Amino acid sequence: MDNFIMNKHYDKNRQASEISIKKGESGEIMVSFTYNPDFVQRVKTIKGHRWHSDGKYWSFPNTNGTLEKILKVP
């Protein structure tokens, strides 16, 4: 996985949402996006998710299949 990936996605309200996916210093996958309740609900279904309110991002263990699940969120 690259250290940084940026995507744009249009939600059902036709509003652009930017999604940022990064690899953290300790190897975890870090994800941030413009608040979207549908995205939040889907992210919470991925095992090992953790919300970091201080940095406004989600983190996930970098294990087999996790990145693929994250990419299916939008």
N, C-alpha and C positions, 0 to 999 in steps of 0.2 A: 504494500500500500504506500502511496506517496505520502509525504508529510502534510500535504494540504490539497484539498479538493473543494471546489466551489461550484454549486449548482443553483439554477433558478428553477422554480416550480410554480405553476399557477394553480391555486386552489379553486374550489368550486365557486367561489365568489369572484373569480377572475382578478384576484389581487396577487401581486408577485410576492413570493416568500423566498428569501435566500436561505440556503442551508450550507453550513460550513462543517466539514469533517476534517479533523486533524488527528495526528498521532501525538499523544502526550509524552512528556519526558520519561515517564516510567513505562511507556509502551501501550497504555490504554487508548481506546478510541474516544475522542472528544467530539461531541456534536452540538451545534447551536443553530437555532433558526428563529425567525420571526414568530412570535406566539401564534399558534394555530391549535385549537383544542383537538382537532382530529389527529394532528401529528403527535400531540402529547399522549393521547389515548393509545395510539399505535406503539409509540416508544415504550410505554409502560408494559407492553406485552413481551418485550425482549428481555430475556433472562440476564440478570446482573446489572440492570440499569440503575443509575444513581444520579440524582439531580444535585447540582452544585449552585445554590442560590447566590453565593458570593460572586461567582464568575458567570452566572446565567448560562450554564451549559450542562449537558448530560454526559456521563461517561459510561463506558462499557468495557468489560474485559476483552482483550484482543485474542479471542479464541476462534476456532474453526467455525465458520458460518455466521459469525456475529455481524461482520461488515455487510454481507449479503442481505441479512435481515434489515439492517439499518437502511440500506439503499432502496428497499421496498416500501419504506414508510411513506414517502410523498405520493 
